[in-house]
Amino acid sequence: MKILIIDDHALFRAGLRMLLSTIDAQLVCLETGSIAGARALLAEHEDLPLCILDLTLQQESGLSAIRMLKELRPSLAVVVVSGTEDPGVVRECIDAGAMSYIPKSMAPDVLTDALRHVLQGEVHLPVSVAARLDAAAARPHLSPRQADVLQCLNRGLPTKLIAVELGLSEYTVKEYLGNIFQALGVRNRTEAVIKAARLQLTVRPPS
């Protein structure tokens, strides 16, 4: 598995690479400190499934970077690593298409555990953000197909790409999304991702 690391601090990239190697020695880390470098690596490696992005790149907007990455590669799972835990910033990142948000303030062992979950296709968000949505009294029941759609939603895939990946029509995907929102008691995609993370609705990529 290849992972693209975008961070303009070489020391942090090295530390992240070391943590990732403790999770899986077979991981291949591709590194760059700029969006231009990310564009070049995406063009060179069409099989990149995951990107870890520093939100505060020098002279570049992290939110714009998320949108650019998702536009270039809609299937790319973008994980933001940032020094801020501002709930508003986290929600903006999820709105822009990010899959997860990991604060840099985490202790190394906690950060390693968060990265491990992300590599397994699970969403990770700061507790302070997830706690802003009321938890349901019981875990909502999702059908296997709804779980597939939710997994795609967690990866930030647009409706059209979810339809292609699951072999469904866009109309059917929209129906599934509506049912998922209703089951979770949310109004939109961002709230669905956050609520699912809080309820620990661990879903796996469709086979």
ABEGO torsion letter per residue (X at the ends): XBBBBBBABAAAAAAAAAAAAAABAABBBBBBABAAAAAAAAAABAABABBBBBABBBGBBAAAAAAAAAAABAABBBBBBBABABAAAAAAAAAAGBABBBBAABBAAAAAAAAAAAAAGBBBBBAAAAAABBBBABBBBBBAAAAAAAAAAAAGBBAAAAAAAAGBBAAAAAAAAAAAAAAAGBABAAAAAAAAAAAGBBBBBBX
